Amino acid sequence: MPFTPPEAEFVDADVRVRFVNVFSDAGTDSNIEFGWGGYAGRESAATLGMGEVSEPLPGRLIKDPLLSSEVEPGKIDLEVSASRAGGSEGEQPLMTDDETVAKGQELVWVLGSDEDPMNEGATSPVSRWIFVDGGTDDVPEPPAGKANLFLIDNGLGHLPDSFVTMGAPGTCLNFSNDIGGGNAGNAYQVDPGSMEIGIYDANGGCAEPTGELVQLDAKAGHRYLVVAYGHTKQTRTALIVDLDE
């Protein structure tokens, strides 16, 4: 059904969000317009191509005189949306999502891909929140002299074989340590310096990457989100987001 979001007034929210686009649109690149709000009204936040990430952006909330934005003291209900950029008039958003977050919190919202069970060859969107700073489930700080890496695979869910690991050639990062990381998964500690990150079959020993290697210049004290994505197994690569930049 055609969808026209109603007019709505937005106000600033004491949160910051960084958007990440790794959505493979039925095996092709995607240009996605990320926005604040959802079906009750939307306001554009950023337009990103596939494999792109926004700067941390000040959050926005729909102003509703009948409702409080606080769901409990010190927390707000933040709603975001993703739509095809330049879509036809009345086109439904690809996805809307909401999360209860602490005031002052910084987050990352990753839009990735999954297999569409209703349409062969099509993909459906899937999202993931990463809590960076200001809440109880934030990704942890690395110990002195180290950097923390977090691998997520939101950009590979549409592929038949999406069980992967990452690492430098011949050296797998298998996430065997027990450092927590909220919904970013476990942290993997590395020494500062340059390394090439590749995406590998989980049982392949990190000998031959299946796509382009990505250069990481790790800095001590920084946390890095490594997002695996690609249209095919042969084009799997990674987007690196410095969470402390």
DRENDO-1510 file (C-alpha; in Angstrom, 1 decimal, always signed):
<recs>
REC; n; res; u; v; w
REC; 1; MET; +0.0; +0.0; +0.0 .
REC; 2; PRO; +1.3; +3.5; -0.7 .
REC; 3; PHE; +2.7; +5.2; +2.4 .
REC; 4; THR; +2.8; +8.9; +3.0 .
REC; 5; PRO; +4.3; +9.8; +6.4 .
REC; 6; PRO; +2.2; +12.4; +8.2 .
REC; 7; GLU; +3.7; +15.8; +9.0 .
REC; 8; ALA; +5.4; +15.8; +12.3 .
REC; 9; GLU; +7.5; +18.2; +14.3 .
REC; 10; PHE; +10.8; +16.9; +15.6 .
REC; 11; VAL; +12.9; +18.1; +18.6 .
REC; 12; ASP; +16.5; +17.4; +19.6 .
REC; 13; ALA; +17.2; +14.3; +21.7 .
REC; 14; ASP; +20.2; +13.9; +24.0 .
REC; 15; VAL; +21.6; +11.0; +22.1 .
REC; 16; ARG; +24.0; +10.5; +19.2 .
REC; 17; VAL; +23.6; +7.9; +16.4 .
REC; 18; ARG; +26.0; +6.8; +13.7 .
REC; 19; PHE; +24.3; +5.0; +10.7 .
REC; 20; VAL; +26.0; +2.2; +8.8 .
REC; 21; ASN; +24.7; +0.9; +5.4 .
REC; 22; VAL; +25.7; -2.7; +4.5 .
REC; 23; PHE; +22.3; -3.6; +2.9 .
REC; 24; SER; +22.7; -5.6; -0.3 .
REC; 25; ASP; +19.5; -4.8; -2.2 .
REC; 26; ALA; +18.8; -8.1; -4.0 .
REC; 27; GLY; +22.5; -8.4; -4.8 .
REC; 28; THR; +23.1; -4.8; -5.9 .
REC; 29; ASP; +24.5; -1.7; -4.2 .
REC; 30; SER; +22.0; +0.3; -2.2 .
REC; 31; ASN; +21.6; +4.0; -1.5 .
REC; 32; ILE; +19.7; +4.3; +1.8 .
REC; 33; GLU; +18.1; +7.4; +3.3 .
REC; 34; PHE; +18.2; +7.0; +7.1 .
REC; 35; GLY; +15.8; +9.0; +9.2 .
REC; 36; TRP; +14.4; +9.8; +12.6 .
REC; 37; GLY; +10.9; +8.5; +13.4 .
REC; 38; GLY; +8.9; +6.0; +11.5 .
REC; 39; TYR; +5.3; +5.5; +10.4 .
REC; 40; ALA; +4.1; +8.3; +12.6 .
REC; 41; GLY; +6.4; +10.8; +10.8 .
REC; 42; ARG; +9.9; +10.9; +9.5 .
REC; 43; GLU; +12.8; +13.4; +9.2 .
REC; 44; SER; +15.8; +12.7; +7.1 .
REC; 45; ALA; +19.1; +12.2; +8.9 .
REC; 46; ALA; +21.7; +11.0; +6.3 .
REC; 47; THR; +21.8; +9.3; +2.9 .
REC; 48; LEU; +24.5; +6.6; +2.5 .
REC; 49; GLY; +25.8; +4.3; -0.2 .
REC; 50; MET; +26.5; +0.7; +0.5 .
REC; 51; GLY; +29.6; +0.3; +2.7 .
REC; 52; GLU; +29.4; +3.9; +4.0 .
REC; 53; VAL; +29.1; +5.2; +7.6 .
REC; 54; SER; +27.8; +8.6; +8.8 .
REC; 55; GLU; +29.3; +10.8; +11.4 .
REC; 56; PRO; +27.7; +10.6; +14.9 .
REC; 57; LEU; +24.5; +12.7; +14.5 .
REC; 58; PRO; +22.4; +14.3; +17.2 .
REC; 59; GLY; +19.3; +12.3; +17.6 .
REC; 60; ARG; +15.8; +13.7; +16.9 .
REC; 61; LEU; +12.4; +12.7; +18.4 .
REC; 62; ILE; +8.8; +13.4; +17.2 .
REC; 63; LYS; +7.3; +16.1; +19.4 .
REC; 64; ASP; +4.1; +14.8; +20.8 .
REC; 65; PRO; +2.3; +17.1; +23.4 .
REC; 66; LEU; +0.3; +14.2; +24.6 .
REC; 67; LEU; +3.2; +11.9; +25.3 .
REC; 68; SER; +6.5; +12.2; +27.2 .
REC; 69; SER; +9.7; +11.1; +25.3 .
REC; 70; GLU; +10.9; +9.6; +28.5 .
REC; 71; VAL; +9.8; +6.0; +29.0 .
REC; 72; GLU; +11.4; +6.0; +32.4 .
REC; 73; PRO; +13.5; +8.6; +34.2 .
REC; 74; GLY; +16.7; +9.3; +32.3 .
REC; 75; LYS; +15.8; +7.2; +29.3 .
REC; 76; ILE; +14.0; +7.9; +25.9 .
REC; 77; ASP; +12.4; +5.8; +23.2 .
REC; 78; LEU; +14.5; +6.5; +20.0 .
REC; 79; GLU; +13.0; +5.5; +16.7 .
REC; 80; VAL; +14.9; +5.4; +13.4 .
REC; 81; SER; +14.0; +4.3; +9.8 .
REC; 82; ALA; +15.7; +3.3; +6.6 .
REC; 83; SER; +14.2; +3.9; +3.1 .
REC; 84; ARG; +15.6; +3.5; -0.5 .
REC; 85; ALA; +17.0; +6.9; -1.5 .
REC; 86; GLY; +15.0; +8.4; -4.3 .
REC; 87; GLY; +12.2; +5.9; -4.0 .
REC; 88; SER; +8.9; +6.3; -5.6 .
REC; 89; GLU; +6.2; +8.5; -3.9 .
REC; 90; GLY; +4.4; +6.6; -1.3 .
REC; 91; GLU; +7.0; +3.8; -1.1 .
REC; 92; GLN; +7.1; +2.0; +2.3 .
REC; 93; PRO; +10.2; +2.3; +4.4 .
REC; 94; LEU; +12.5; -0.7; +4.2 .
REC; 95; MET; +12.6; -0.8; +8.0 .
REC; 96; THR; +11.8; +1.0; +11.2 .
REC; 97; ASP; +13.3; +0.3; +14.6 .
REC; 98; ASP; +13.2; +1.7; +18.0 .
REC; 99; GLU; +15.3; +1.3; +21.1 .
REC; 100; THR; +15.1; +2.5; +24.7 .
REC; 101; VAL; +18.4; +4.3; +25.4 .
REC; 102; ALA; +19.9; +6.4; +28.2 .
REC; 103; LYS; +20.1; +10.2; +27.8 .
REC; 104; GLY; +23.5; +11.1; +26.6 .
REC; 105; GLN; +24.2; +7.8; +25.0 .
REC; 106; GLU; +26.0; +7.2; +21.7 .
REC; 107; LEU; +25.0; +4.3; +19.5 .
REC; 108; VAL; +25.6; +2.8; +16.0 .
REC; 109; TRP; +22.6; +1.5; +13.9 .
REC; 110; VAL; +23.8; -1.0; +11.3 .
REC; 111; LEU; +21.4; -1.8; +8.4 .
REC; 112; GLY; +22.3; -5.2; +6.9 .
REC; 113; SER; +20.8; -7.9; +4.8 .
REC; 114; ASP; +19.0; -11.2; +5.3 .
REC; 115; GLU; +17.5; -13.7; +2.9 .
REC; 116; ASP; +13.9; -12.9; +2.0 .
REC; 117; PRO; +12.0; -16.2; +2.5 .
REC; 118; MET; +9.0; -15.0; +0.5 .
REC; 119; ASN; +10.8; -13.9; -2.7 .
REC; 120; GLU; +13.5; -15.9; -4.3 .
REC; 121; GLY; +16.6; -13.8; -5.0 .
REC; 122; ALA; +15.3; -10.9; -2.9 .
REC; 123; THR; +16.8; -9.6; +0.3 .
REC; 124; SER; +15.2; -8.2; +3.4 .
REC; 125; PRO; +16.7; -5.7; +5.8 .
REC; 126; VAL; +18.0; -6.6; +9.3 .
REC; 127; SER; +19.4; -4.2; +11.8 .
REC; 128; ARG; +21.6; -4.2; +14.8 .
REC; 129; TRP; +22.2; -1.7; +17.6 .
REC; 130; ILE; +25.8; -1.2; +19.0 .
REC; 131; PHE; +26.0; +0.7; +22.3 .
REC; 132; VAL; +29.1; +2.7; +22.3 .
REC; 133; ASP; +29.1; +5.1; +25.4 .
REC; 134; GLY; +26.7; +6.3; +28.0 .
REC; 135; GLY; +24.8; +3.1; +28.9 .
REC; 136; THR; +25.1; -0.2; +30.7 .
REC; 137; ASP; +25.8; -2.5; +27.7 .
REC; 138; ASP; +28.5; -0.4; +26.0 .
REC; 139; VAL; +31.4; -2.0; +24.2 .
REC; 140; PRO; +34.3; -2.2; +26.6 .
REC; 141; GLU; +37.4; -0.1; +26.6 .
REC; 142; PRO; +40.6; -2.0; +25.8 .
REC; 143; PRO; +43.3; -2.5; +28.4 .
REC; 144; ALA; +46.3; -0.2; +28.4 .
REC; 145; GLY; +48.4; -0.4; +25.2 .
REC; 146; LYS; +45.8; -2.4; +23.3 .
REC; 147; ALA; +42.9; -1.9; +20.8 .
REC; 148; ASN; +39.6; -3.8; +20.8 .
REC; 149; LEU; +38.0; -5.2; +17.7 .
REC; 150; PHE; +34.4; -6.3; +17.3 .
REC; 151; LEU; +33.2; -8.4; +14.3 .
REC; 152; ILE; +29.6; -8.4; +13.2 .
REC; 153; ASP; +28.2; -10.0; +10.0 .
REC; 154; ASN; +25.0; -8.1; +9.4 .
REC; 155; GLY; +26.0; -7.6; +5.7 .
REC; 156; LEU; +26.2; -11.3; +5.0 .
REC; 157; GLY; +22.9; -12.7; +6.2 .
REC; 158; HIS; +21.5; -13.0; +2.6 .
REC; 159; LEU; +24.3; -15.4; +1.5 .
REC; 160; PRO; +23.9; -19.1; +1.7 .
REC; 161; ASP; +27.3; -19.5; +3.5 .
REC; 162; SER; +27.6; -16.7; +5.9 .
REC; 163; PHE; +29.6; -18.4; +8.6 .
REC; 164; VAL; +32.8; -16.4; +8.6 .
REC; 165; THR; +35.8; -15.3; +10.7 .
REC; 166; MET; +38.2; -12.5; +10.1 .
REC; 167; GLY; +41.9; -11.8; +10.4 .
REC; 168; ALA; +45.2; -11.1; +8.7 .
REC; 169; PRO; +46.4; -13.7; +6.1 .
REC; 170; GLY; +47.3; -16.8; +8.0 .
REC; 171; THR; +46.1; -15.4; +11.4 .
REC; 172; CYS; +42.5; -15.9; +12.4 .
REC; 173; LEU; +40.8; -13.8; +15.1 .
REC; 174; ASN; +38.5; -16.5; +16.5 .
REC; 175; PHE; +37.0; -14.5; +19.4 .
REC; 176; SER; +37.9; -17.1; +21.9 .
REC; 177; ASN; +38.4; -14.7; +24.8 .
REC; 178; ASP; +35.7; -13.8; +27.3 .
REC; 179; ILE; +35.6; -10.0; +27.1 .
REC; 180; GLY; +32.0; -8.9; +26.9 .
REC; 181; GLY; +30.8; -6.4; +24.3 .
REC; 182; GLY; +27.1; -5.9; +24.6 .
REC; 183; ASN; +25.4; -6.7; +21.3 .
REC; 184; ALA; +28.6; -6.2; +19.4 .
REC; 185; GLY; +29.8; -9.6; +20.5 .
REC; 186; ASN; +33.0; -10.3; +22.3 .
REC; 187; ALA; +36.0; -8.0; +22.0 .
REC; 188; TYR; +39.3; -9.2; +20.5 .
REC; 189; GLN; +42.4; -7.5; +21.8 .
REC; 190; VAL; +45.1; -6.5; +19.3 .
REC; 191; ASP; +48.4; -4.6; +19.5 .
REC; 192; PRO; +48.4; -1.1; +17.9 .
REC; 193; GLY; +49.8; -0.9; +14.4 .
REC; 194; SER; +48.8; -1.7; +10.8 .
REC; 195; MET; +47.2; -4.9; +9.8 .
REC; 196; GLU; +45.1; -6.2; +6.8 .
REC; 197; ILE; +41.6; -7.4; +7.7 .
REC; 198; GLY; +40.0; -10.0; +5.5 .
REC; 199; ILE; +36.8; -12.1; +5.6 .
REC; 200; TYR; +37.4; -15.8; +5.5 .
REC; 201; ASP; +35.4; -19.0; +5.6 .
REC; 202; ALA; +35.2; -20.0; +9.2 .
REC; 203; ASN; +36.9; -23.4; +8.7 .
REC; 204; GLY; +39.5; -22.2; +6.2 .
REC; 205; GLY; +42.3; -21.2; +8.5 .
REC; 206; CYS; +42.4; -17.6; +7.3 .
REC; 207; ALA; +44.7; -18.6; +4.4 .
REC; 208; GLU; +42.8; -17.1; +1.4 .
REC; 209; PRO; +40.4; -14.2; +1.8 .
REC; 210; THR; +37.3; -14.3; -0.3 .
REC; 211; GLY; +37.3; -10.6; -1.1 .
REC; 212; GLU; +39.2; -7.4; -0.8 .
REC; 213; LEU; +41.6; -6.9; +2.2 .
REC; 214; VAL; +41.0; -3.8; +4.3 .
REC; 215; GLN; +43.8; -1.9; +6.0 .
REC; 216; LEU; +43.4; -1.2; +9.7 .
REC; 217; ASP; +45.7; +1.2; +11.5 .
REC; 218; ALA; +44.8; +0.4; +15.0 .
REC; 219; LYS; +45.5; +2.9; +17.7 .
REC; 220; ALA; +46.0; +2.1; +21.4 .
REC; 221; GLY; +42.8; +2.8; +23.4 .
REC; 222; HIS; +40.5; +2.7; +20.4 .
REC; 223; ARG; +37.6; +0.4; +19.7 .
REC; 224; TYR; +36.9; -0.8; +16.2 .
REC; 225; LEU; +33.7; -2.2; +14.7 .
REC; 226; VAL; +34.4; -4.5; +11.8 .
REC; 227; VAL; +31.3; -5.1; +9.7 .
REC; 228; ALA; +31.5; -7.9; +7.2 .
REC; 229; TYR; +29.4; -7.4; +4.0 .
REC; 230; GLY; +29.2; -8.2; +0.3 .
REC; 231; HIS; +26.9; -9.1; -2.5 .
REC; 232; THR; +28.5; -12.6; -3.0 .
REC; 233; LYS; +30.9; -14.9; -1.3 .
REC; 234; GLN; +33.7; -13.7; -3.7 .
REC; 235; THR; +33.2; -10.0; -2.9 .
REC; 236; ARG; +33.0; -10.3; +0.9 .
REC; 237; THR; +35.0; -7.5; +2.6 .
REC; 238; ALA; +34.7; -5.4; +5.7 .
REC; 239; LEU; +33.9; -1.8; +6.7 .
REC; 240; ILE; +35.8; -0.6; +9.7 .
REC; 241; VAL; +34.3; +2.0; +12.0 .
REC; 242; ASP; +36.5; +3.6; +14.6 .
REC; 243; LEU; +34.1; +4.0; +17.6 .
REC; 244; ASP; +36.4; +6.4; +19.3 .
REC; 245; GLU; +36.9; +8.8; +16.3 .
</recs>
